[in-house]
Amino acid sequence: MLLSDILSPARIRIPLRGKDKPAVLRELVALVAENGGPQFDDVLAAVTARESVLSTGIGYGVAIPHGKSSLLPELRLAAGTSAEPVGFDALDGQPVRLFFLLVGPESAAGAHVKALSRLSRLVRKEPFREQLLRARDPEEFYRFLREAEQR
């Protein structure tokens, strides 16, 4: 499974409008679950609970919030960039501009871990991060991700 298999331009927001961690999480969750519906509430609760254990701000200006919800039928990925850095309690103390949200059912736990690992490896590369942050629109962001996966 490729990350581009579980992400689409419709699930990418450039720029994110949220100015703080809770607002960014709500915005990302709305890309994978119907806002105001039971999926939205369940996914937001799962992601928020995971964040309360340990921040998913992994450093390098990147955050990968994630969680599990029985209300989602499959693994889903959303992404976005922020024009202004957002405080996210990252491990390196730096604010975040590049966000990925990974959520899915408990039954997809193996694929969930593989996707997190794959994503973490990609975003460690500074040229890739810079390229995503320069993306002008969701289609370009998605294309950059697909190209990086094919290398």
DOKE-132833 format. One line per field, with one value per residue: x negated, y, z negated of N, C-alpha, C in turn; residue in one letter. Coordinates in steps of 0.2 Angstrom, whole numbers, plus 5000, padded with zeros to 4 digits. Each point is the difference from the previous one (the first is absolute). Example, Ala and Ser with C-alpha at 12.3 -4.5 7.8 and 13.67 -1.06 7.14 Angstrom:
// residues 2
nc1 c(4934	5002)
nc2 c(4972	5005)
nc3 c(4961	5004)
cac1 c(5004	4996)
cac2 c(5006	5006)
cac3 c(5000	4999)
cc1 c(4996	5004)
cc2 c(5006	5005)
cc3 c(5000	4997)
r c(A	S)
This chain:
// residues 151
nc1 c(4996	5001	4997	4998	5001	4998	4996	5004	5000	5005	4995	4998	4998	5000	5000	4998	5006	4999	5001	5004	4997	5005	4999	4994	5001	5004	4996	4995	5003	5002	4993	5000	5004	5007	4999	5000	4997	5002	4998	5002	5006	5001	4999	5004	5005	5000	5000	5005	5003	4998	5002	5005	4999	4999	4997	5004	4998	4998	5001	4995	5004	5001	5007	5000	5005	5002	5004	5004	5004	5004	5002	4993	5002	4996	4994	5000	4997	4999	4999	4996	5000	4996	5003	5003	4994	5001	5001	4997	4996	4997	4997	4999	5006	4999	5003	5006	4997	4998	5007	5000	5006	4998	5006	5002	5003	5002	5004	4999	4999	4999	5005	5003	4997	5001	5006	5000	4997	5004	5005	4999	4998	5006	5003	4996	5002	4995	4997	5003	4998	4994	5000	5002	4996	4997	5003	5002	5001	5006	5002	4997	5003	5006	4999	4998	5005	5004	4997	5000	5006	5000	4997)
nc2 c(4994	5005	5005	5001	4994	5003	5004	5005	5003	4997	4996	5005	5004	5005	5004	4997	5000	4994	5004	4995	4996	5002	5006	4998	4997	5005	5005	4997	5000	5007	4999	4996	5004	4998	5006	4999	4995	4994	4999	5007	5000	4994	5002	5005	4996	4995	5005	5004	4994	4999	5006	4998	4994	5002	5006	5001	5006	4997	5006	5004	5002	4993	4999	4994	5004	4996	4995	4997	4999	4996	5007	4999	4999	5005	4999	5006	5003	5005	5006	5004	5006	5003	5006	5000	5000	4993	5002	4995	5003	5002	4995	5004	5001	4998	5005	4999	4998	4994	4998	4994	4998	4995	4997	4995	4994	4997	4997	5007	4997	4994	5001	5001	4995	4996	5002	5000	4994	4999	5003	4997	4994	5002	5001	4995	4999	5005	4998	4994	5001	5002	4994	4996	5003	4999	4994	5001	4993	4997	5002	5006	5001	4998	5004	5005	4998	4999	5005	5003	4998	5003	5004)
nc3 c(5000	5004	4997	5006	4997	4994	5005	5000	5005	5000	4997	5004	4995	5004	4996	4994	4997	4996	4994	4998	4995	4996	5002	5001	4994	4998	5003	4997	4994	5001	5001	4994	4996	5001	5001	4994	5003	4999	5006	5001	4996	5003	5007	4999	4997	5005	5005	4997	4999	5007	5002	4996	5003	5007	5001	5006	4997	5006	5001	5001	4995	4998	5001	4997	4998	4995	5002	4996	5005	4997	5001	5001	5006	5001	5001	4996	5005	4996	5003	4998	5002	4996	5002	4994	4997	4998	4994	4999	4995	5005	5001	5006	4998	5006	5002	5003	5006	4999	5002	4997	5002	4996	5002	4996	5002	4994	5004	5001	4994	5003	5004	4995	4997	5006	5000	4993	5000	5005	4997	4994	5004	5004	4995	4998	5006	4998	5005	4997	4994	5003	5004	4995	4996	5006	4999	5006	5001	4998	5006	4999	4995	5002	5006	4996	4996	5006	5002	4994	5000	5006	4996)
cac1 c(5004	4997	5003	5004	5006	5005	5001	5002	5000	5006	4998	4995	5002	4994	4997	5004	5002	5000	4994	4997	5000	5007	5003	4997	5002	5007	5000	4998	5005	5005	4999	5001	5006	5005	5000	5007	5003	4997	4993	4996	4999	4996	4993	4997	4998	4994	4993	4999	4998	4993	4995	4999	4995	4993	5001	4997	4995	4994	4994	4999	5006	5004	5004	5004	5005	5003	5005	5004	5007	5004	5005	4997	5000	4993	4995	5000	4995	5001	4994	5000	4994	5003	4996	4997	4999	5005	4997	5002	4997	4996	4994	4994	5003	5002	5006	5001	5004	5002	5004	5003	5004	5001	5005	5003	5003	4995	4999	4994	4994	4994	4999	4999	4993	4996	5001	4996	4993	4998	5001	4994	4994	5000	5000	4993	4996	5001	5002	5006	5004	5001	5004	5007	5002	5001	5006	5005	5007	5000	4998	4992	4998	5001	4995	4994	5000	4999	4994	4995	5001	4998	4992)
cac2 c(5006	5006	5005	5003	4996	5001	5007	5003	5007	5002	5000	5004	5007	5005	4999	4999	5007	5000	5004	4997	4993	4998	5002	4996	4994	5000	5001	4994	4994	5001	4998	4993	4998	5005	5005	5000	4994	4996	4999	5005	5000	4995	5001	5006	4998	4996	5004	5004	4995	4998	5006	5002	4996	5002	5004	4997	5004	4996	5004	5003	5004	4995	4996	4995	4998	4994	4997	4994	5001	4995	5003	5001	4993	4999	5004	5006	5005	5007	5003	5007	5004	5006	5006	5002	4994	4999	4997	4993	4997	4996	4997	5005	5006	5005	5000	4995	5003	4994	4996	4994	4997	4993	4997	4994	4996	4995	4995	5002	5002	4999	5005	5007	5000	5001	5007	5005	4999	5002	5007	5003	5000	5005	5007	5001	5003	5007	5002	4998	5005	5007	5000	5000	5007	5004	4998	5006	4998	4993	4996	5000	4997	4993	4998	5000	4994	4994	5000	4998	4993	4996	5000)
cac3 c(5000	5001	4997	5005	5001	4995	5000	5006	5000	4996	4993	4999	5000	5001	4993	4995	4997	4993	4997	4994	5001	5000	5007	5005	4999	5002	5007	5003	4999	5004	5007	5000	4997	5001	4994	4996	5000	4995	5002	4998	4992	4997	5002	4996	4993	5000	5001	4995	4994	5001	4999	4993	4998	5002	5006	5006	5003	5000	5001	5007	5003	5002	4996	5003	4996	5003	4996	5003	4999	5002	5004	5007	5003	5002	4998	5004	4999	5002	5000	5001	4998	4997	5002	4994	4996	4995	4994	5000	4995	5004	4996	5000	4997	5006	5003	5005	5006	5004	4996	5003	4995	5002	4996	5003	4995	4997	5005	5004	4996	5003	5005	4996	4998	5006	5003	4996	5002	5007	5000	4996	5004	5005	4997	4998	5006	5001	5007	5001	4996	5003	5006	4998	4997	5005	5004	5001	4999	4999	5006	5001	4994	5001	5005	4996	4996	5004	5003	4995	4999	5006	5000)
cc1 c(4996	5004	5005	5006	5005	5001	5002	5000	5006	4999	4994	5002	4994	5003	5005	5002	4999	4993	4997	5002	5007	5003	4997	5002	5008	5000	4997	5005	5006	4999	5001	5006	5005	5000	5007	5003	4997	4993	4996	4998	4995	4993	4996	4998	4994	4994	4998	4997	4993	4996	4999	4995	4993	5002	4997	4997	4993	4993	5000	5006	5005	5004	5004	5005	5004	5004	5004	5007	5004	5005	4997	4999	4993	4995	5000	4995	5002	4994	5001	4994	5003	4995	4995	4999	5005	4997	5003	4997	4995	4994	4994	5002	5001	5007	5001	5004	5002	5003	5002	5005	5002	5005	5003	5003	4994	4998	4994	4994	4994	4998	4999	4993	4996	5000	4997	4993	4998	5000	4994	4994	5000	4999	4993	4996	5002	5003	5007	5005	5001	5004	5007	5002	5000	5006	5005	5007	5000	4997	4992	4997	5000	4995	4993	4999	5000	4993	4995	5001	4997	4992	4997)
cc2 c(5006	5006	5003	4996	5002	5008	5002	5008	5003	5000	5004	5007	5004	5007	4998	5007	5000	5003	4996	4992	4997	5001	4997	4993	4999	5000	4993	4994	5001	4998	4992	4998	5006	5005	5000	4993	4995	4998	5005	5000	4994	5000	5006	4998	4995	5003	5004	4996	4998	5006	5001	4995	5002	5004	4996	5005	4997	5004	5002	5004	4996	4997	4995	4997	4993	4997	4994	5001	4994	5002	5001	4993	4999	5005	5007	5005	5007	5004	5008	5004	5007	5005	5002	4994	5000	4997	4993	4995	4994	4997	5004	5007	5005	5000	4996	5004	4994	4995	4994	4997	4993	4997	4994	4996	4996	4995	5001	5002	4999	5005	5007	5001	5001	5007	5005	4999	5003	5008	5003	5000	5005	5007	5002	5004	5007	5002	4998	5005	5007	5000	5000	5007	5005	4999	5006	4998	4992	4995	4999	4996	4992	4997	4999	4994	4994	5000	4997	4992	4995	5000	4994)
cc3 c(5000	4996	5005	5002	4995	4999	5007	5000	4996	4993	4999	4999	5000	5001	4995	4997	4993	4998	4994	5001	5000	5007	5005	5000	5003	5008	5004	5000	5005	5008	5001	4998	5001	4994	4997	5000	4994	5002	4998	4993	4998	5002	4996	4993	5000	5001	4994	4994	5001	4999	4992	4997	5001	5006	5006	5004	5000	5001	5008	5003	5002	4994	5003	4995	5003	4994	5003	4998	5003	5005	5007	5003	5003	4998	5005	4998	5002	4999	5001	4998	4997	5002	4994	4995	4994	4994	5000	4995	5003	4996	5000	4998	5006	5002	5006	5006	5005	4996	5004	4994	5003	4995	5004	4994	4997	5004	5005	4996	5004	5006	4997	4998	5006	5003	4996	5001	5006	5000	4996	5004	5005	4997	4997	5005	5001	5007	5001	4996	5003	5006	4998	4998	5006	5005	5000	4999	4998	5005	5000	4993	5001	5005	4997	4996	5004	5003	4995	4998	5005	5001	4996)
r c(M	L	L	S	D	I	L	S	P	A	R	I	R	I	P	L	R	G	K	D	K	P	A	V	L	R	E	L	V	A	L	V	A	E	N	G	G	P	Q	F	D	D	V	L	A	A	V	T	A	R	E	S	V	L	S	T	G	I	G	Y	G	V	A	I	P	H	G	K	S	S	L	L	P	E	L	R	L	A	A	G	T	S	A	E	P	V	G	F	D	A	L	D	G	Q	P	V	R	L	F	F	L	L	V	G	P	E	S	A	A	G	A	H	V	K	A	L	S	R	L	S	R	L	V	R	K	E	P	F	R	E	Q	L	L	R	A	R	D	P	E	E	F	Y	R	F	L	R	E	A	E	Q	R)
